[in-house]
Structures are given as C-alpha cells and as structure tokens.
Amino acid sequence: MSNAEVLPMLEGDSQSVMPCCPPLTERPMTAEEAARAARMFKALGDPVRLRLFSAVASHEGGEACVCDISDVGVSQPTVSHHLKKLKEAGLLVSERRGTWVYYRVEPSVLAAMGNLLALPAAA
C-alpha cells in the first residue's frame, strides 16, 4: 500500500485541462497549491528522473517499457526507484504486462505543467 498523493487534475480536452494550481501569473498560490506544485517539481529536480520522464514522454507511442528507458547511467534498482518517485508524484502511470512494466505520461499532466508555467495571454 502506498501513501503517495497523486496530484489532482481536472480532466477535459488538452486545451481545457487545468493543473492542480492556477498559472503562476494568475494570482499568488495558496500554501496548499504551492506544496502540490513543489512535490511535482521536486520529483523532476533530479537529472536522472528528468531524463526518465523525458524518455517516457518522447517515446514512440507515448509509452515506454522500463527495458527501453533504463540506459540513463544508473543501475536497474536505481531506475526503478526513480520511476517510483515519478509515479508517486503523479507524473507517470504504469501498467504491468507480463514481466515488464510500461510507463506513460498522461497528456493531462503535460498540459497541466504547461498551464502552470504559462504566460498570460496578450491583450
């Protein structure tokens, strides 16, 4: 059983997906919103995790077997640890197929991250 908190996001089409927090330029974040966003960015703050996240996000078909993305300069147990941290932060989802685990980034996660850092629309 995991005590990980998945970042909540409102579903919709890719243009209307809202992050757990408002865009930084919209208004000051509440303490709770800042804590949620910090967990997401903390998970991506490690270079190995960022490389793994990028490998999954850019992999053909939008998902990657752990066997296809484990060449990031660390041992397999360390790769598994980092993938677990990305999953706990709500950035990746996984599915076991036979002996392999496949990871994917939900499109709503990328949209939410983009919305959080978006500049206000020009008037």
DACORLIN-V769837 format. One record per backbone hydrogen bond with DSSP energy under -0.5 kcal/mol. CO is the residue of the C=O (numbers start at 1). NH is the residue of the N-H. If there is no record, write none. Layout:
CO;NH
CO;NH
//
This chain:
4;6
9;11
10;18
13;16
13;17
18;10
23;26
23;27
30;34
31;35
32;36
33;37
34;38
35;39
36;40
37;41
38;42
39;43
40;44
41;45
42;45
43;46
46;50
47;51
48;52
49;53
50;54
51;55
52;56
53;57
54;58
55;59
56;59
59;62
60;63
62;105
64;103
65;68
65;69
66;69
66;70
70;72
75;79
76;80
77;81
78;82
79;83
80;84
81;85
82;86
83;87
84;88
85;89
86;91
86;92
87;90
93;104
95;102
97;100
100;97
101;66
102;95
103;64
104;93
104;106
106;109
106;110
107;111
108;112
109;113
110;114
111;115
112;116
113;117
115;118
116;24
118;25
//
